[in-house]
Amino acid sequence: MTSLATASAPASAELDAGAAAHPAAGEDAEARRGPGRPRTEELDGQILAATLAIIDADEAVTVSRVVERSGVSRAALYRRWPSMTTLIADALDVGRTVPPPLAKPGDLRARIFEFLMGASAELDETSYPDQRFRQRIRLVMSDRTLQQAYWESHVSVRRRPIEDALRAGIAEGSLRADLDVEACFDLIAGIFYYQLVVRGDRFDDSAARDRCRAGLEVAWRGMEAQPPAGDQMSQSTEP
């Protein structure tokens, strides 16, 4: 298992110190060929692929290993990532996508359920294998700095579609006006992640889907706006 406690900090120091001491060391083909977006994207891909290969091999991620596996110079690495922490965070997110806004028509609760099921099912696809998902959990839990970097650069961005949908629900009056949107997202997402991380289930298991649906139902009842007192009284007197 990659030990970020020992690998991340020295690697970051090595990266920063090397950039200061040898700002032009190891000039690569990119520098010789001049600026160009296609070449930049190609080198970025090489570096990220090399970093992922090191992570998948359960090796410590260091500057030397990334340079050796990618074939890219230290100078190129220095220009792209300020630390190994930010590089590892970006590598761990390769294969994941930023979800689009939730479609407006239809029941909000149902749309959120299908959205989260789709986002979670992404983890089962070959673009983001289950082994990498579990490795990501191990790595971020072993290094708080990496965990916070990954949160700020990637995780917080993927929350926005649901958070925006919840705010829209509050604005239209279907959800309580006093809701803390971020806390509501944490509550809802926790139901889904519990199945993957704690129970070790997959979302092609109907029982796991049923548990998620039932948990969301419970949470939703506490989030829904209550009808006016007069409406509640009329409903309670109906036969």
C-alpha positions in Angstrom: 0.0 0.0 0.0 1.3 3.5 -0.8 2.4 5.2 2.3 1.6 8.9 1.8 2.7 9.7 5.3 6.2 8.9 4.2 6.0 9.5 0.5 3.8 12.6 0.0 5.7 15.1 2.2 9.2 14.2 1.0 8.1 14.1 -2.6 6.5 17.6 -2.2 9.6 18.9 -0.7 11.7 17.3 -3.4 9.5 18.9 -6.0 9.6 22.4 -4.5 13.3 22.2 -3.7 14.2 21.0 -7.2 12.2 23.7 -8.8 14.0 26.4 -6.8 17.5 24.9 -7.3 17.2 23.9 -10.9 14.4 25.9 -12.6 15.6 25.0 -16.1 17.0 21.6 -15.3 16.2 18.8 -17.8 14.5 20.9 -20.4 12.1 18.7 -22.3 10.7 18.5 -25.8 7.8 20.7 -24.8 10.2 23.6 -24.0 12.2 23.1 -27.2 9.1 22.9 -29.4 7.5 26.0 -27.9 4.0 26.4 -26.4 1.1 24.4 -27.7 -2.0 23.0 -26.1 -1.9 19.6 -27.7 1.6 19.0 -26.5 0.7 20.2 -23.0 -2.2 17.9 -22.8 -0.1 15.0 -24.0 2.5 15.6 -21.3 -0.2 16.0 -18.7 -1.6 12.7 -19.7 1.8 11.0 -19.5 2.4 12.3 -16.0 -1.1 11.4 -14.7 -0.8 7.9 -16.3 2.6 7.3 -14.7 1.3 8.5 -11.3 -1.7 6.1 -11.5 0.5 3.2 -12.5 2.6 3.8 -9.4 -0.5 4.1 -7.2 -2.0 0.9 -8.7 1.3 -0.9 -8.0 1.0 0.1 -4.3 4.3 2.0 -4.5 5.2 5.3 -2.9 4.6 8.2 -5.3 7.8 10.2 -5.6 9.2 12.7 -8.1 11.9 10.3 -9.2 9.4 7.5 -9.9 7.0 9.7 -11.8 9.8 11.1 -13.9 11.1 7.6 -14.7 7.8 6.1 -15.6 6.4 9.1 -17.6 9.6 9.9 -19.5 8.9 13.6 -18.7 11.5 15.8 -17.2 11.4 17.2 -13.7 11.1 20.7 -15.3 7.9 19.7 -16.9 6.6 18.3 -13.7 7.6 21.4 -11.8 5.6 23.6 -14.2 2.4 21.6 -13.9 1.9 20.6 -10.2 3.0 22.7 -7.2 3.3 19.5 -5.0 3.0 15.8 -5.2 -0.2 16.1 -3.1 -2.0 18.0 -5.9 -0.6 15.6 -8.5 -1.9 12.6 -6.6 -5.3 14.2 -6.1 -5.6 14.8 -9.9 -4.4 11.3 -10.7 -7.0 9.7 -8.4 -9.7 11.5 -10.2 -8.8 10.3 -13.7 -11.7 8.5 -15.2 -14.3 10.4 -13.2 -16.5 13.1 -14.6 -18.1 16.3 -13.4 -21.8 15.6 -13.5 -24.2 17.9 -15.4 -27.0 19.8 -13.7 -30.1 17.8 -12.7 -32.9 17.8 -15.3 -35.7 20.0 -14.0 -38.9 18.0 -15.0 -40.1 15.4 -12.7 -40.1 14.6 -9.0 -37.0 16.1 -7.3 -36.5 13.1 -4.9 -36.6 10.6 -7.8 -34.2 12.7 -9.8 -31.7 12.9 -7.0 -32.0 9.1 -6.4 -31.3 8.3 -10.1 -28.5 10.9 -10.2 -26.7 9.4 -7.2 -27.2 5.9 -8.5 -25.7 6.9 -11.8 -22.8 8.7 -10.2 -22.1 5.7 -8.0 -22.4 3.2 -10.8 -19.6 5.1 -12.5 -17.3 3.5 -10.0 -18.1 0.1 -11.4 -17.1 1.0 -14.9 -13.7 0.1 -16.5 -12.8 3.9 -16.6 -12.8 3.9 -12.8 -12.3 0.3 -11.5 -13.4 -0.7 -8.1 -9.8 -1.4 -7.1 -8.9 2.2 -7.7 -11.9 3.4 -5.8 -10.8 1.4 -2.8 -7.2 2.6 -3.2 -8.4 6.1 -3.3 -10.3 5.6 0.0 -7.2 4.2 1.6 -4.9 6.9 0.4 -7.0 9.9 1.4 -7.8 8.4 4.8 -4.1 8.0 5.5 -3.2 11.6 4.5 -5.3 14.5 5.7 -3.6 16.9 3.4 -4.3 14.8 0.4 -7.9 14.3 1.6 -8.4 18.1 1.8 -6.8 18.7 -1.5 -8.9 16.1 -3.2 -12.0 17.6 -1.5 -11.3 21.1 -2.7 -10.3 20.3 -6.3 -12.7 17.5 -7.2 -15.3 16.3 -4.6 -16.8 19.6 -3.8 -17.3 20.3 -7.5 -19.3 17.1 -8.0 -21.7 18.0 -5.1 -23.0 21.1 -6.9 -25.7 19.7 -9.1 -27.6 18.2 -6.1 -26.9 21.2 -3.9 -28.3 23.5 -6.6 -31.3 21.2 -7.0 -32.0 21.3 -3.3 -31.8 25.1 -3.3 -34.2 25.2 -6.2 -36.6 22.9 -4.2 -36.4 25.4 -1.3 -37.0 28.3 -3.6 -40.1 26.7 -5.1 -41.4 25.7 -1.7 -41.3 21.9 -1.9 -38.5 21.8 0.7 -38.2 23.4 4.1 -36.9 27.0 4.0 -34.6 26.4 7.0 -32.6 23.5 5.5 -28.8 23.5 5.5 -28.2 22.4 2.0 -24.6 21.1 2.6 -25.8 19.1 5.6 -28.6 17.6 3.5 -26.2 16.5 0.8 -23.9 14.9 3.4 -26.9 13.0 4.8 -28.1 11.8 1.5 -24.7 10.9 0.0 -23.8 9.1 3.2 -26.6 6.6 2.6 -25.1 5.6 -0.7 -21.5 5.6 0.3 -22.3 3.4 3.3 -23.3 0.6 0.9 -20.0 0.9 -1.0 -17.5 1.6 1.7 -18.9 -0.1 4.8 -21.1 -2.9 3.6 -18.9 -3.6 0.5 -22.0 -3.8 -1.8 -22.4 -2.9 -5.4 -25.3 -1.0 -7.0 -26.1 -3.8 -9.4 -27.4 -5.5 -6.2 -31.1 -4.8 -6.0 -31.0 -5.1 -2.1 -28.4 -2.2 -2.0 -30.6 -0.1 -4.3 -33.6 -0.8 -2.1 -31.7 0.3 1.0 -30.6 3.5 -0.6 -34.1 4.2 -1.8 -35.6 3.6 1.7 -32.9 5.7 3.4 -33.6 8.6 1.0 -37.3 8.3 1.8 -36.6 8.7 5.5 -34.3 11.7 4.9 -36.7 13.3 2.5 -39.6 13.2 5.0 -37.6 15.4 7.3 -36.6 17.8 4.4 -40.1 18.3 2.8 -41.9 21.5 3.5 -44.9 21.0 5.7 -48.4 22.1 4.4 -50.0 25.1 6.1 -51.7 24.4 9.5 -55.2 24.7 7.9 -54.3 22.1 5.3 -53.0 19.7 8.0 -56.3 20.2 9.9 -58.5 19.5 6.9 -56.4 16.4 6.1 -56.7 15.1 9.6 -60.5 15.4 9.6 -61.0 13.5 6.3 -62.5 10.1 6.7 
